[in-house]
Amino acid sequence: MKRIDETRESYRPVAIRGSVLYFVIADLSLVNAMYQYSLEFFTRLFRTRMERAEASDVLDKRLQILIEDVTRSFYVNICRGLFEVDKLLYSFLTASSILKRDEQIQGVEWNFFLRGSPTDFRDRENLASDLVDDKVWQGLHGLEECHINFKDICNSFTDIADKPLWRTLMNSEAPQNCSLPPIYEDRLTNFQKTMLSNVIRRSKLIGSIKEFVRAELG
């Protein structure tokens, strides 16, 4: 019994990934009432993948195989029943939920992405009015308040060296493919780059979300 318990405990990462995927799928009914999946369906598919996934005698490799197989298999199976317009949302929720469970996305970051900053920055003079409007300028202050990785980003928009990079990004049809100033390119996580896009180029957010999902899940 002790050996069984130890072995079972070693597979907990796979169970955690399964629970994350299950709650994402369960919440799809909030997007469209047609998207209803039973726990029985989920459990059956999960067990099938556990049985059919590639075997390995190396535990760490086996766990990685199972996690990737379960994630991919659920994506493929669930997408068959989704409208095309909702597939990207499902991908985004899956990627972000995995990162939130691993504490790579903090609650304050997620709340900012959904609702913006709770602080009123309308009294801040827009020092980069040739690049961004007042609403974006206030959003940049909100980013600085939200996470230390965004420190001095408002100053970066007025910096003579950084300004050309920001201008290129602001004018690009695919801003997710543009380079940020080096300090932010290296410092920001993939989700924080999506947060930034949501503030400065909201009309191009879909492209940024696709890049976020690609970077995190492939």
C-alpha positions in Angstrom: 0.0 0.0 0.0 2.8 2.4 0.8 4.4 1.7 -2.7 1.1 2.2 -4.4 0.6 5.5 -2.5 4.0 6.7 -3.5 3.6 5.8 -7.1 0.1 7.4 -7.2 1.5 10.6 -5.6 4.2 10.8 -8.3 1.5 11.1 -10.9 -0.2 14.1 -9.2 1.1 16.6 -11.9 -1.0 14.7 -14.5 -4.0 14.8 -12.2 -3.5 18.6 -11.7 -3.3 19.2 -15.5 -6.5 17.1 -15.8 -8.4 19.2 -13.2 -7.3 22.4 -14.9 -8.6 21.2 -18.3 -11.8 19.9 -16.8 -12.8 23.3 -15.2 -11.9 25.1 -18.5 -14.2 22.8 -20.4 -16.9 23.0 -17.7 -16.9 26.8 -18.0 -17.4 26.7 -21.7 -21.1 26.5 -21.0 -20.9 30.1 -19.9 -19.8 31.0 -23.4 -22.5 29.1 -25.1 -25.2 26.9 -23.5 -24.6 24.3 -26.2 -21.1 23.6 -24.9 -22.0 21.1 -22.1 -19.7 18.2 -21.4 -20.3 15.6 -18.7 -17.8 14.4 -16.1 -18.3 10.9 -17.5 -17.2 12.1 -21.0 -14.1 13.8 -19.5 -13.2 10.9 -17.3 -13.5 8.4 -20.2 -11.3 10.4 -22.5 -8.8 11.0 -19.7 -8.5 7.3 -19.0 -8.2 6.5 -22.7 -5.2 8.8 -23.0 -3.6 7.4 -19.9 -3.7 4.0 -21.6 -2.8 4.9 -25.1 -0.1 7.5 -24.5 3.5 6.6 -25.3 5.1 4.5 -22.6 8.4 5.2 -20.8 10.3 3.7 -17.9 11.6 7.1 -17.0 9.1 8.7 -14.7 9.8 12.4 -15.6 9.6 11.6 -19.3 6.4 9.6 -18.8 4.8 12.4 -16.9 5.7 14.9 -19.6 4.3 12.6 -22.3 1.0 12.2 -20.4 0.6 15.9 -19.7 1.3 16.9 -23.3 -0.9 14.0 -24.7 -3.9 14.8 -22.4 -3.7 18.6 -23.2 -3.5 18.0 -26.9 -6.1 15.3 -27.0 -8.7 17.4 -25.1 -8.0 20.3 -27.3 -8.6 18.3 -30.5 -11.7 16.6 -29.1 -13.4 19.7 -27.6 -12.7 21.8 -30.7 -14.7 19.4 -32.8 -17.8 20.6 -30.9 -17.0 24.3 -30.9 -17.9 27.1 -33.3 -14.8 28.4 -35.1 -15.2 31.8 -33.4 -14.8 30.2 -30.0 -11.8 28.0 -30.6 -9.2 30.7 -29.9 -11.0 31.6 -26.7 -10.8 28.0 -25.6 -7.1 27.9 -26.4 -6.5 31.1 -24.5 -8.4 29.9 -21.5 -6.5 26.6 -21.5 -3.1 28.3 -21.7 -3.9 31.0 -19.1 -5.5 28.5 -16.7 -2.4 26.3 -16.8 -0.2 29.3 -16.0 -2.5 30.5 -13.2 -2.4 27.1 -11.6 1.4 27.1 -11.8 1.3 30.7 -10.3 3.0 32.0 -13.4 0.1 34.4 -13.8 -0.8 36.3 -10.6 -4.3 37.2 -9.7 -3.6 40.9 -9.9 -2.3 40.4 -13.5 -5.4 38.5 -14.5 -7.7 41.0 -13.0 -5.9 43.9 -14.8 -6.2 42.0 -18.1 -10.0 41.6 -17.6 -10.9 44.9 -15.9 -8.0 47.3 -16.1 -6.6 49.3 -13.2 -8.8 50.2 -10.3 -6.8 53.4 -9.9 -7.9 56.6 -11.7 -4.9 58.0 -13.6 -6.7 60.8 -15.4 -4.7 63.5 -13.7 -1.4 62.2 -15.3 -0.2 64.5 -18.1 0.2 62.6 -21.3 3.9 63.0 -22.1 3.8 60.8 -25.2 0.8 62.3 -26.9 2.5 62.0 -30.3 2.4 58.2 -29.8 -0.6 57.3 -27.7 -3.9 58.9 -26.6 -4.8 59.7 -23.0 -6.6 56.4 -22.4 -3.5 54.4 -23.4 -1.3 56.6 -21.3 -3.4 56.0 -18.3 -3.3 52.2 -19.1 0.5 52.3 -19.1 0.4 53.8 -15.6 -1.9 51.0 -14.6 0.6 48.5 -15.9 3.4 50.1 -13.8 1.2 49.8 -10.8 0.2 46.2 -11.6 3.6 44.6 -11.8 7.3 45.5 -11.2 8.2 44.1 -14.7 6.5 47.2 -16.2 8.5 49.6 -14.1 9.3 52.9 -16.0 7.4 51.9 -19.1 5.8 55.4 -19.3 9.3 56.8 -19.4 10.3 54.4 -22.1 7.6 55.9 -24.4 9.3 59.2 -24.1 12.9 57.9 -24.2 14.7 59.0 -27.4 16.2 55.5 -27.8 13.1 53.5 -27.2 10.6 55.7 -29.0 11.3 54.4 -32.6 10.6 50.9 -31.4 7.3 51.9 -29.8 6.4 53.9 -32.9 6.9 50.9 -35.1 4.8 48.8 -32.8 2.0 51.4 -32.7 1.8 51.5 -36.5 2.3 47.9 -37.3 -0.5 45.6 -38.6 1.0 42.7 -36.7 2.3 44.3 -33.4 2.8 40.9 -31.8 5.7 40.3 -34.2 7.4 43.6 -33.3 10.3 43.8 -30.9 9.9 45.7 -27.7 12.7 47.8 -26.2 15.3 45.3 -25.0 14.6 45.6 -21.3 10.9 44.8 -21.8 11.5 42.2 -24.4 13.6 40.2 -21.9 11.7 41.0 -18.7 8.0 40.6 -19.6 6.4 37.2 -19.6 4.3 36.1 -22.6 1.2 36.9 -20.7 2.5 40.4 -19.7 3.2 41.1 -23.4 -0.4 40.2 -24.0 -1.4 42.6 -21.2 0.6 45.3 -22.8 -1.0 44.7 -26.2 -4.4 44.9 -24.6 -3.5 48.4 -23.4 -1.7 49.9 -26.3 -3.1 48.0 -29.4 -6.5 46.5 -28.2 -7.7 46.3 -31.8 -4.9 43.8 -32.5 -5.4 41.8 -29.4 -6.4 38.6 -31.2 -3.0 38.4 -32.9 -1.3 38.8 -29.5 -3.5 36.1 -28.0 -2.6 33.7 -30.8 1.1 34.4 -30.2 0.6 33.9 -26.4 -1.0 30.5 -27.0 1.7 29.5 -29.5 4.5 30.5 -27.2 3.0 28.6 -24.2 1.5 25.5 -25.7 2.8 25.3 -29.2 
